[in-house]
Amino acid sequence: MEADFKIRGAVFGSLYPKKIHIHVGYGIGMIDGGGLLMVDVEKVPLNCRMPNTLVWIIGTGKGHGYDHISIEKMTNAEALENNI
């Protein structure tokens, strides 16, 4: 399945129960500072839940906005290219 979009993010953390904030889209065009995306903790793999972990937010399917996303940890080489 081909991704509709793939954008970099960094896990920020959260004080909300069962939610995680991810800093999305930093350094990209008009959203240079990025924004915070709140996702359900079930969508975030266990190895990606530590703050400052660099991740990919991958849009799959034909939903609106972030309805159908998956989150994957960046490899070391990708993290070096896409640092915060």
C-alpha positions as CSV (number, residue, x, y, z in Angstrom):
1,M,0.0,0.0,0.0
2,E,1.4,3.4,-1.0
3,A,1.4,6.2,1.5
4,D,-0.7,9.3,0.7
5,F,1.8,11.4,2.7
6,K,4.9,10.9,4.8
7,I,6.0,13.7,7.1
8,R,8.7,13.8,9.9
9,G,7.8,14.3,13.5
10,A,9.3,14.2,17.0
11,V,7.6,12.8,20.0
12,F,6.9,15.5,22.5
13,G,5.0,13.7,25.3
14,S,1.6,14.4,26.9
15,L,-0.1,14.9,30.2
16,Y,-3.4,13.7,28.7
17,P,-4.4,10.1,29.5
18,K,-3.9,7.7,26.6
19,K,-2.7,10.5,24.3
20,I,0.7,11.4,22.9
21,H,1.7,14.8,21.3
22,I,3.9,14.6,18.3
23,H,5.7,17.7,16.9
24,V,4.9,17.5,13.2
25,G,6.2,19.3,10.2
26,Y,9.0,21.4,11.6
27,G,11.3,23.0,9.1
28,I,8.9,22.5,6.1
29,G,7.9,25.5,4.1
30,M,5.2,27.7,5.6
31,I,4.8,25.5,8.6
32,D,8.5,26.0,9.5
33,G,7.8,25.8,13.2
34,G,5.5,22.8,12.8
35,G,2.6,22.0,15.1
36,L,1.5,19.5,17.7
37,L,-0.6,16.5,16.8
38,M,-2.4,14.6,19.5
39,V,-2.7,10.9,18.7
40,D,-4.0,7.9,20.6
41,V,-1.2,6.1,22.4
42,E,-2.3,2.8,20.6
43,K,-1.2,4.3,17.3
44,V,2.3,4.9,18.6
45,P,4.6,1.8,18.7
46,L,6.3,1.1,22.0
47,N,9.8,2.0,20.7
48,C,8.5,5.5,19.7
49,R,7.0,6.7,22.9
50,M,10.1,8.3,24.5
51,P,10.2,12.1,24.1
52,N,12.5,13.4,21.3
53,T,12.2,10.2,19.4
54,L,12.2,11.0,15.6
55,V,9.3,9.4,13.8
56,W,7.6,9.3,10.4
57,I,3.9,10.0,10.3
58,I,2.5,8.1,7.3
59,G,-0.9,8.7,5.9
60,T,-2.6,5.6,4.6
61,G,-6.0,5.0,3.2
62,K,-8.6,7.5,2.1
63,G,-9.5,9.3,5.3
64,H,-9.7,13.0,6.2
65,G,-6.6,14.5,7.8
66,Y,-5.1,12.2,10.4
67,D,-7.9,9.6,10.6
68,H,-5.8,6.9,9.0
69,I,-2.2,7.3,10.0
70,S,0.6,5.1,11.1
71,I,3.8,6.0,13.0
72,E,7.2,4.5,12.4
73,K,10.5,5.2,14.1
74,M,13.2,6.7,11.8
75,T,16.3,4.7,11.2
76,N,19.6,6.2,12.4
77,A,20.5,7.3,8.9
78,E,17.1,9.0,8.4
79,A,17.4,10.7,11.8
80,L,20.8,12.2,10.9
81,E,19.3,13.7,7.7
82,N,16.1,14.9,9.4
83,N,17.3,16.2,12.8
84,I,15.2,18.6,14.9
